[in-house]
Amino acid sequence: MSDLQDDIQRLVADRHSPEARALYGTLAGYIERRINGVARQAAPDLLSACECEEVVADVLYQLIATSLAQFRGETLGELIAFVRTISDRTLWRKIKRKAREKKALRDDRPEIERWNSHAPRPDDLVHLVPDLPLPEADEAYLRALIEAGSKAELARQRGLSRASVTQRVQRIRRRIDQLEPQQQLAVDAWLEQVAREALGV
């Protein structure tokens, strides 16, 4: 078991150990920045600061309660990507619900009670995936990586070393980091959609 997995186990079992507190602080800080950044870009008129804080708390609860136990990565980068997916999924669920409630209030429709009585399917908004602002080769590589499930498995399938796969992913990640914020959101939405397709959900 890697050191990261050891830290995750400590975090799930006892958040008060020094190692667990350090990892918790890293994740909490990233989640807060991610939620606030995406909310400002995607829904500046829908979510208040308090509601964003609620989403952050919800993501942290999901991680501690169930999700971290399912994580099988070995690096902090893989963990951050895992946390980003959960953060975006939770935030889009909140945005979708708020958008529907706002429309219902504006239109004064009776369906508002029915909408409030059930939770919408996570990530309904992500079905509206824009064009991916990356070269086709990068798109194909990322899709293959998601479908393989891990860099190690993709390396095995293609007869490559894991280091070469990691280097390719890092190059793609640098290209994504250079995109405009809206384009980065498009990439995130596309990745989430491909991940759902790979899982058959």
N, C-alpha and C positions, 0 to 999 in steps of 0.2 A: 504494500500500500504506500502511495506517495505521501510526502509531507503535507501536501494540500489536502488530500483525503483525510489524513489524520486530523488536521485543523478543522475540517468540516464535521467530522465525527464529534470532536470536542465541542464545536459550536452547537450542534444539535442536542448533545447531551447536557452541556453545562456552559452557558454563555458567559459565565463569570470568570473563567480561567483567562490568564493574560493572552494566550494565543487566540482563544475564541473571541475575546473582546477586540483584538486587533483585526481579525477577519470580519467581524460584524461591523466594525467601524468603516472598513474599506467598502463593504457591500452597501451599507446604509448611505454612505456619501455618494457612491456611484448611482444608486437608485434615485436618490433625491435630485441629483443633477439631470439624470435622464428624464425623469417624469416632468420636471419643471421645464426643461428645454423643449421636449416634444409638445407639451401642452401649450407653451407660448407660440410655437410654430403652427400647430395643427388646430388648436381650439382656443385662441386667446380670449374669446368672448363667452366661453361656455363654463370653464372651470375656475373657481376661485382658488386663492392660495390655500385656504383650509381644505378644500376638496382635493387639491394636489397632495397635501399632507396625508389625507385619508388614504389615497392611492398608495403612497409610499409605505404607510403602515400595513396596508393590505398585502402588498408584495412581500414585505419582510415576514409577515405572518405565514404566507404561503410557503416561503422558503424554509423557515424553521420547522413548520408543522409537517410538511410532506415533500416538497420539491427537492431540497438539498439531498435527501436520502436517495433520490433517483439519479443524481448527477454522477457520471462515471469518468469525467475528464481528469486530466493530470496537471494541467497548467492553469495559472490565474487567468490567462487570456480566454481559455475555453470556459472557465467559470463565469467570467464577465459576459461572454456571449450568451451563455445559458440564462443568466440573470436578466440580460437585456430583453430576451424573448419573453420572459415572464412579465417583466415590467411593461413592455409594449402591449402585450395581450391584455393585461389588467387595465391599462390606461385606455385603450381603444374601447373596451367594454364600457368603461365609465363615460367616455365621450359619446358613444352611441346612445346610451341611455339618456344622457342629458340632452342630446340633440332631439331625441324623440319627445321627451317631456316638454322641451321648449316649443316644439312645433305643435304639440297638443294644446298647450296653454294659449298659443297664438290663435289656433283655429277653433278653440273651445269645443273640442270633440269629446264625446263620451268615452272613447277608447282609452282615455288616460288611466282609468281604473284598471282596465285589463292589462295595460303596459306595465303598471306598477305592481301587478300581482305575480309577475314571473320575471326571471332573469333572462335577458337576451343571450343568444348564442355568442360565446367569446369571439371577438375579432370579426364580427360581421362586416365592419367597414373595410377590412383588409381584402375582402373579395374584389373591391374596386382597385385593382392593382395597376398603377400607371406603367408606362414603358420603362424598362430598366436602363438607366443611363450608363451602362457599361458595355464594353466590346462583347460581341457574341461569344468569343473564346472564354472570357471571364465568366459570362453567364453559364455556359456549358460546364465549366470547371466547378463552379459553386454548386450547381444543381447535382453534379456527380458526387461531390463531397457530402452534400446533405443526404442523398439517397444511400451512400455508402455507410453513413452513420458516424464515421470517425476518420481522422487523417490516416490512422494506421491501416484501416480497412481499405481506403482508397489506394494507399500505397501498395498494398498487397494485390489488389485487383489489377493495377496497372504495371506491376513489376517495378515499382520505384522505391526509393528509400523514403522513410517518413520525413527526413530532413528536406528533401526536394519538394515534397508536398507542402510542408510548412513554409518554405521559402516562397512558393507560388502563392499561397494564401496570404502571406504577409505583403507581397507586391500588390495583390488585389486590394487588400485592406488599405494600403497607402493611397491607392487611386481613389478609393471611396472617401477617405479622409479629406481629399483635395476637392471633392464635389461641393456644390452649394448645399445649404441646409435642406432645402426642399428636395433636392436630388438624393440626399442621404436618406431622407424619410421614404422616398420611393424605393430605394434599395432595401430598407428595413421591411417595408410592406411586401416586397417581392420575396424576400427570404422567408418571411413568416408564411406566405402562401405556399411556397415550395415545400416548406417543412410540413405543413398540414397535408399536402398532397402525398408526401412520402409516408406519412403516418396513416393515411387513408381516413382522415377526419375532415 
